[in-house]
């Protein structure tokens, strides 16, 4: 029993010393160990030993890819103030943990300073529209400058991205108005083209309709003439001469017209002669008109022939 109590102090001392002797380094992490304030070693992931009260852990550095977001306000070539958000992805080089820990106290401040310097040198050369179009060029310029400077301190710049471009609010509203006006202009042009096409197609349809209508009227008149000719021939066969047959046909057509007008309840008022002599008179007038027209045509042919002889 006495031996048991004798080992108790040693047990407490061991429990107290274990954390001072052993330490664990996580994956993708580097630990810097110093001995009496002087660099001793760099320990990678796993379980490690150190001398208590002699060695101490000076710091831990993550070897993972990290991201730093930097917001810069600068002026463009066309005097527009704009805010850019540049995201810098970087990591500590595994073989240069010593330089990353001892040569640079504030890596975030150093990276931020280089980003400010490059962006404020590149953006004032561009107009606002070009900043949006050439944002990748700005990112490449920042990465090139940072890589050259930070490699010495043990940092590798993986990628730089211009993730946001934010002009002044009034400038954005003006750009939106310009864009809206441009789109309205294009919409008006399309509407005008559509209206013009409709007008052209409607005119074509009307022209085709009138052509077909005229063709139909011509065919109708041709059939009427053929029917009249056949009617005259039939009447001639029963002993009615051509003049009488024509008069009979005119009278028949006259009464057919009166009957057709009478069937239309909504037709306008039309005054026509309805006596039998009216058809004969109309026929005589038509014959006289055709005769006069033929005489005028013959006279014009004769006069034109005399002029040629002269």
C-alpha positions in Angstrom: 0.0 0.0 0.0 2.9 2.3 0.8 4.5 1.6 -2.6 1.2 2.6 -4.3 1.2 6.0 -2.6 4.9 6.4 -3.5 4.1 6.2 -7.2 1.2 8.7 -7.1 3.5 11.8 -7.3 5.3 10.3 -10.3 1.9 9.7 -12.0 0.9 13.3 -11.6 4.2 14.5 -12.9 3.9 12.3 -15.9 0.4 13.6 -16.6 1.7 17.1 -16.3 4.7 16.5 -18.6 3.0 14.5 -21.4 1.4 17.7 -23.0 4.8 19.4 -22.7 6.7 16.5 -24.3 4.2 15.2 -27.0 2.3 17.3 -29.5 0.2 16.5 -32.6 0.4 18.3 -35.9 -2.7 18.1 -38.1 -2.8 17.3 -41.8 -1.9 20.2 -44.1 -0.3 22.0 -41.2 3.3 22.9 -40.4 4.6 23.6 -36.9 7.7 25.7 -36.2 9.7 24.6 -33.1 12.2 26.9 -31.4 14.8 26.1 -28.8 15.6 28.9 -26.4 14.1 31.3 -28.9 16.1 30.1 -31.9 14.7 28.2 -34.8 15.0 24.5 -34.3 12.9 22.6 -36.8 9.7 22.4 -38.9 7.4 19.5 -38.0 4.8 18.1 -40.4 1.6 16.1 -39.7 1.8 13.4 -37.0 2.9 12.8 -33.4 6.1 14.6 -32.3 8.4 15.1 -29.2 9.9 18.2 -27.8 12.0 18.9 -24.7 9.9 20.6 -22.1 11.0 24.1 -21.0 13.6 24.0 -23.7 11.7 23.6 -26.9 8.5 25.6 -27.7 6.0 25.7 -30.5 6.6 29.2 -32.1 3.7 29.0 -34.5 1.5 26.9 -36.8 1.0 27.6 -40.5 -1.8 26.2 -42.6 -0.7 24.6 -45.9 -4.2 24.8 -47.3 -5.3 27.2 -50.1 -6.6 30.3 -48.5 -8.5 33.3 -49.9 -8.2 37.0 -49.2 -10.9 39.4 -50.5 -9.6 42.9 -51.2 -12.0 45.8 -52.0 -10.4 48.7 -53.9 -12.0 52.0 -55.0 -10.4 53.6 -58.0 -11.2 55.9 -61.0 -11.5 54.8 -64.6 -10.3 56.6 -67.7 -13.7 58.3 -68.2 -13.7 59.6 -64.6 -16.1 57.1 -63.1 -15.4 55.9 -59.5 -15.8 52.2 -59.2 -15.2 49.6 -56.5 -13.6 46.3 -57.4 -13.5 43.2 -55.3 -10.4 41.1 -56.0 -10.2 37.6 -54.5 -6.7 36.3 -54.1 -6.2 32.5 -53.6 -2.8 31.6 -52.1 -1.0 29.0 -50.0 2.2 28.6 -48.1 4.8 26.6 -50.1 5.6 23.4 -48.2 9.4 23.8 -48.7 9.4 27.5 -47.7 7.6 27.4 -44.4 10.7 29.1 -42.8 10.5 32.1 -45.1 6.7 32.4 -44.8 7.0 32.4 -41.0 10.1 34.5 -40.3 10.4 36.8 -43.3 6.8 38.2 -43.3 4.8 39.3 -40.3 1.6 40.3 -42.0 1.1 38.5 -45.3 -2.5 39.8 -45.6 -1.3 43.4 -45.5 1.5 42.7 -47.9 -0.9 41.0 -50.5 -3.5 43.8 -50.0 -0.8 46.5 -50.8 0.2 44.8 -54.0 -3.4 44.3 -55.1 -4.1 48.1 -54.5 -0.9 49.0 -56.4 -1.7 46.9 -59.5 -5.4 47.7 -59.7 -4.9 51.4 -59.3 -2.3 51.2 -62.1 -4.4 49.2 -64.5 -8.0 50.5 -64.1 -7.3 54.2 -64.7 -6.1 53.2 -68.2 -9.6 51.7 -69.1 -13.0 53.1 -69.6 -15.8 51.7 -67.4 -17.1 49.4 -70.1 -13.6 48.1 -70.7 -13.3 47.3 -67.0 -16.2 44.9 -67.3 -14.9 43.4 -70.5 -11.2 43.1 -69.5 -11.6 42.1 -65.8 -9.6 38.9 -66.6 -6.7 41.1 -67.8 -6.7 42.9 -64.5 -6.7 39.6 -62.6 -3.8 38.3 -64.6 -1.8 41.5 -64.0 -2.5 41.2 -60.2 -1.4 37.5 -60.2 1.8 38.2 -62.1 2.8 41.0 -59.8 1.9 39.1 -56.6 3.7 35.9 -57.7 6.9 37.7 -58.4 6.8 39.5 -55.0 5.4 36.8 -52.7 7.4 33.8 -53.9 10.4 35.2 -52.1 8.4 35.1 -48.8 7.3 31.5 -49.4 3.8 32.2 -50.7 2.4 30.8 -53.9 -0.4 32.8 -55.6 -2.8 30.2 -57.0 -5.3 32.4 -58.7 -6.7 36.0 -58.6 -10.3 36.8 -59.5 -12.1 40.1 -60.0 -15.4 38.9 -58.5 -17.3 42.2 -58.3 -17.3 45.5 -60.2 -19.5 48.1 -58.5 -19.8 51.6 -60.1 -21.5 54.5 -58.4 -25.3 54.2 -58.0 -26.0 57.1 -60.4 -23.7 55.6 -63.0 -25.5 52.2 -62.8 -28.9 53.9 -63.1 -27.6 55.8 -66.2 -26.2 52.6 -67.7 -29.6 50.9 -67.1 -31.4 53.7 -68.8 -29.1 53.6 -71.8 -29.6 49.8 -72.0 -33.3 50.2 -71.7 -33.4 52.8 -74.4 -31.3 50.7 -76.7 -33.6 47.7 -76.2 -36.6 49.9 -76.8 -35.0 51.1 -80.1 -34.4 47.6 -81.2 -37.9 46.6 -80.2 -39.4 49.5 -82.2 -37.3 48.5 -85.2 -38.6 44.9 -85.0 -42.2 46.2 -84.6 -41.7 48.5 -87.7 -40.4 45.6 -89.7 -43.3 43.4 -88.7 -45.8 46.1 -89.5 -44.1 46.7 -92.9 -44.2 42.9 -93.7 -47.9 42.8 -92.7 -48.7 45.8 -95.0 -46.8 44.3 -97.9 -48.4 40.9 -97.5 -51.8 42.5 -97.2 -51.2 44.5 -100.4 -50.1 41.3 -102.1 -53.2 39.5 -100.9 -55.4 42.3 -102.1 -53.7 42.4 -105.5 -54.1 38.7 -105.9 -57.7 38.9 -104.7 -58.4 41.7 -107.3 -56.7 39.7 -110.0 -58.7 36.7 -109.3 -61.8 38.8 -109.0 -61.1 40.4 -112.4 -60.5 37.0 -113.8 -63.8 35.8 -112.4 -65.7 38.7 -113.8 -64.0 38.2 -117.2 -64.9 34.5 -117.1 -68.5 35.4 -116.0 -68.9 37.9 -118.9 -67.4 35.3 -121.3 -69.9 32.7 -120.2 -72.7 35.3 -120.4 -71.7 36.1 -124.0 -71.6 32.5 -124.8 -75.0 31.9 -123.3 -76.4 34.9 -125.2 -75.0 33.5 -128.4 -76.5 30.1 -127.7 -79.8 31.8 -126.9 -79.8 33.7 -130.2 -79.1 30.5 -132.1 -82.0 28.7 -130.4 -84.4 31.6 -131.1 -83.2 31.7 -134.7 -84.1 28.1 -135.1 -87.7 28.7 -134.2 -88.0 31.6 -136.7 -87.1 34.6 -134.6 -84.5 36.8 -136.2 -81.4 38.1 -134.5 -82.7 41.6 -133.7 -85.9 40.2 -132.2 -83.9 37.7 -130.3 -81.6 40.4 -128.9 -84.6 42.5 -127.9 -86.2 39.5 -126.1 -83.0 38.7 -124.3 -82.6 42.3 -123.2 -86.2 42.4 -121.9 -85.6 39.1 -120.0 -82.4 40.4 -118.4 -84.1 43.7 -117.5 -86.9 41.8 -115.6 -84.4 39.5 -114.0 -82.5 42.5 -112.7 -85.7 44.0 -111.3 -86.6 40.7 -109.6 -83.0 40.5 -108.1 -83.2 44.0 -106.7 -86.7 43.3 -105.2 -85.4 40.3 -103.3 -82.8 42.4 -101.4 -84.6 43.9 -98.4 -81.6 46.2 -97.4 -80.8 47.5 -100.9 -80.7 51.2 -101.6 -83.5 52.9 -103.7 -82.9 52.5 -107.4 -85.3 53.9 -110.1 -85.4 51.9 -113.3 -88.0 51.9 -116.1 -90.2 48.8 -116.0 -92.2 49.0 -119.2 -91.6 46.5 -122.0 -90.6 49.4 -124.3 -87.7 50.2 -121.9 -85.8 47.0 -122.9 -86.3 47.8 -126.6 -85.1 51.4 -126.0 -82.1 50.2 -124.1 -81.2 47.8 -127.0 -81.5 50.6 -129.6 -79.4 52.9 -127.5 -76.7 50.2 -127.1 -76.7 49.5 -130.9 -76.5 53.2 -131.7 -73.7 53.5 -129.2 -71.7 50.6 -130.7 -72.3 52.0 -134.2 -71.1 55.4 -133.3 -68.0 53.9 -131.6 -67.2 51.9 -134.7 -67.6 55.0 -136.9 -65.2 57.0 -134.7 -62.7 54.2 -134.7 -62.8 54.0 -138.5 -62.4 57.8 -138.9 -59.4 57.7 -136.6 -57.8 54.9 -138.6 -58.3 56.9 -141.8 -56.8 60.1 -140.4 -53.8 58.3 -139.1 -53.3 56.6 -142.5 -53.4 60.0 -144.3 -50.8 61.5 -141.9 -48.4 58.6 -142.7 -48.8 59.1 -146.4 -48.1 62.9 -146.0 
